[in-house]
Amino acid sequence: MRVAIISDIHANWPALEAVLDDLPAIDDVICLGDVVGYGGNPIQCLDYVRNRQWLTLLGNHDLACADRDVLDWFNDDAATAIRWTVEQIGPERVDWLGARPPTDRRDGALLVHASPRSPVFEYVMDAESAAANLSELDGGLCFHGHSHLPGVFRMDGDRVRHHYGAGPIELHGPALVNPGSVGQPRDRDPDSSYGIWDTEAGTFEFRRVGYDRLAAQKAIMEAGLPARFAHRLEFGY
């Protein structure tokens, strides 16, 4: 089975649309959370994901829409975007977001938004945090997002290695696989990032696709959201 793994759409409809146009022949799509937040098109993105009935996990921005106490974890600009999003999408969509599962499994792999240790909140961004989470996997695979940084963390002897590049990467556990962000890349590459998991071949292929960033930036500015959310899309940080 070939499964597209996407994460961190963040209400960026032009980016999601470009990813959809780029999809090769696949059998399914899994979304690792944060459908909303930061971007100016939450209804379009949310309704599309819901209507396709993809397995969609709970991200921290999704949770913040449903649980206002979580806003204490956000900086002022991010909290502003959450409050605006809640006003836009209405209570029924908010309830749907809040009902997303924080974890799931597919073909033996753990699925989370953030990390095995903290499925909604922990950032896995360095060897230390990766090692702690790899030890939780009992030799298995975990797909996660949240950091917006694509790559595969896995053990090489007693050291943690980070792998990223063109072409299919063989997956052997324990491994943490992050497809990167559809709607707000942060690895200094502004193109949308996602990946294709081949469950039979045991491989993962990273894919990048350009999108209409001007349209995404315009939606943010017209919504009156913080301007830095629009500016950062130009540079991928």
Beta strands, then each sheet from edge to edge (+ up, - down):
strand 1: 2-6
strand 2: 28-31
strand 3: 55-56
strand 4: 103-106
strand 5: 109-112
strand 6: 141-143
strand 7: 151-156
strand 8: 159-163
strand 9: 169-170
strand 10: 175-178
strand 11: 192-198
strand 12: 203-209
sheet 1: 3+ 2+ 1+ 11- 12+ 9-
sheet 2: 4+ 5- 6- 10- 7+ 8-
end
